[in-house]
Amino acid sequence: MHRILLKGGTVVDSTGTRKCDVLVEGNDISSIGEDLPASRGVLVLDCHGYIVSPGFVDLHTHLRQPGYERAETVESGTRAAAAGGYTAVVCMPNTDPAIDNASVVKDILALSANASCQVVPAGAITVDRAGEQLAPMSEMKDLGVSIFTDDGRGVQDAAVMRRALEYASGLDVTLAQHCEVEQLSTGGVMHEGEWSSRLGLAGVPREAEEIMMARDIALARLARARIHFMHVSTAMSTRLLQHAREEGLRVTAEVTPHHISLTDAMLSDYDTVYRVNPPLRTAEDVYALRDAVAAGLLDAIATDHAPHAPEERDIPMDQAPPGMIGLETALGVAITSLVKREWLPPHSGNVSQDAEASEEGVRTAPIGIAMLIGMLSQQPAAIAGLDAKHGGRQGGPLQPGAPANITVFDPDAGWVVDPASLLSRSRNTPFAGMKLTGKVLHTIYEGELVYDNGQATR
Ligand SMILES: [Zn+2]
């Protein structure tokens, strides 16, 4: 039986913040309190100066298996997740074959048996993510699938989306939408604006996201269903969210680390690592997203971890697959951008330079560590149906009898992102060489130390 004593840390969860020790025995937390004794055979981890929180839950991970194993596998992706402090990841269905039926769900669950964190397959909304025929959500739900999306694509047809919302509502599962009107986005490789004109690259206007989001808010109202919006990227999208919330609609949303830290100016050197979907937007959008985080409008930070094998990078922008990895840098980028309010270091077109140019730039209030943990843990766990309320074991308070899914991190540690030291099979990080504040030290999954100071231990 695993026995681990977390000594002297500051525990932060949905019940508050307190200084105490946490003893893990077997799969669960056995006791919590001040000065717990370290009996023989117990692994003691010194947590003085560190935060001890519920394990992180990522709503948006591409594990690439089956079909794209050169970029990532369940094994490598969940190791990267553990290194990022995650004890559960929701894996996206745009695999080959797509996760659009019970047999692929079973395959992924089988591949995940010895993974370094819980793997929660997201089912596709439509067959082969083609946007036409509804996928058999019910048979996937019977295997525990609680969240459905055609991610990589939005459901283009409003009538199909309406039926999907009605069906999902009846099944009590979450529909998650990647908002993108393809009639406006096809051919675009970056945000449509001043930089795309300057660089001579085809753009994707903000409206490609906003029009589908507005449509789906209306459809959620019509179907009396709940809906989750993935990777929200524009200022107007946050206003649409606010409006839906004020109306009392059951709407949740996530934001990625890259959309709260990087801008479209990063593409000025034509480096394909900055191509992502939705694209990096302007500094104004970055500020609006940070404001929306501080206002509680964005429920979760989700990585959209999208690994690509190296040979997919050294090609022209219009042939490069969109996406960047993010599991191992999410905490550092979030603390640096939202909590410490240290702008990321100077880089061509980085927000820091825009901020200096504009008094408006530093208007957002910093958020606290407790709020950040809510966005990394409790809230995504609830959206994915992985919390205790839904019979799951993620995101809940650390207390005796609770599952030992725990992350220990140093909120003040500075570190420079070295792609070579990441555990993901891919290297396409936009944060290479950047200094981040906030580092994961230990991740405990179901009572086992699966990540320990730079090493995957499962
Ligand atoms: Zn997406």
Residues whose N, C-alpha, C, O or C-beta is under 5 A from the ligand:
A	BS01	ZN	D151 G152 H178 N277
